[in-house]
């Protein structure tokens, strides 16, 4: 099954309308995205909890790494650079952190609050090589931008 981004976007918008709690939003997005496509084996968030440090947030799938410094791995690169990381082969990515030995490709998107501040990254892992496309990155970025624009800065 391949994701229908129009349908997914509508479902997530309806479920998250008016919600401002970032953890509730993360849990809902992770669940809906994870179940939308067979390519998605691990789907979840790493939250910015301290300078240069990510900690596991809501996710679907097997266990994830508990903490990831900005200086390491695909998630760290997305947090450090603020850029989407589309990795067709995790073995070819310098300093990849293998939270699951079955992961072959990865897509990580920065997550920003309503004022543009980085609050985390959204990580999708696949057991298939080259599983993700630019279309996936664009569609998921649009969903994340819309959902997390509701989150106010403390």
Buried (B, 14 or more C-beta within 10 A) or exposed (E): EEBEBEEBBEBBEEBBEEEEEBEEBBBBBBBBBBBBBEBBBBBBBBBBEEEEBBBBBBBBBEEBBEEBBBEBBBBBBBBBEEEBBBBBEBEEBEEBBEBBEEBBBBBBBBBBBEEEEBBBBBBBBBBBEEBBEEEBBEBBBEBBEEBBEBBEEE
